[in-house]
Amino acid sequence: MIVLVGFMGAGKSTVGRLLAERLGVSFADSDDVIEASVGLSIADIFEGYTEAGFRDLEARVIAAQLAGASGVLALGGGAVTTESVRVALAGHDVVLLDISLTEALRRIGGDPSRPLLNRPDLAQIFAGRAQCYRDVATLTVAVAGRSPQQIVEDVASALAEPDVVRLDPVAPEAGE
């Protein structure tokens, strides 16, 4: 499975769809799968079940997706903050679509469907997630100033190139 991670606005869904099409495989967005499974929007799940409830559901959905057929899977921006998700990603090609907070906010504007935008500690959340992304990534691709097609070409080339040395993340120890 090729898994795309990164902060909101990095282009995971857009790049994921294009990458899957280029490779001739299926595409799934974990947030779309979650919404379809419970019949609620992500914002409504956060509101009704709290973030902890959402993260539990998200982890179960991601584990099921990773256990399924090969393809491309785009994860929600906070998915990697859950230890069981980080563990489940070991052994998969995990591509970090790297973006700055400024660029991410420029891309998404004030999207009301993104509960994280209402948090006063958004910069701290971004910084904490950045380390989680790097910890699980086997490939990092900068996205600023680049088209989705350029990003797809970089990812597809890197994944197809046997001589490229990619990072191989180690699953975190229990309790870390």
Beta strands, then each sheet from edge to edge (+ up, - down):
strand 1: 2-5
strand 2: 26-29
strand 3: 71-74
strand 4: 93-98
strand 5: 139-142
sheet 1: 2+ 3+ 1+ 4+ 5+
end
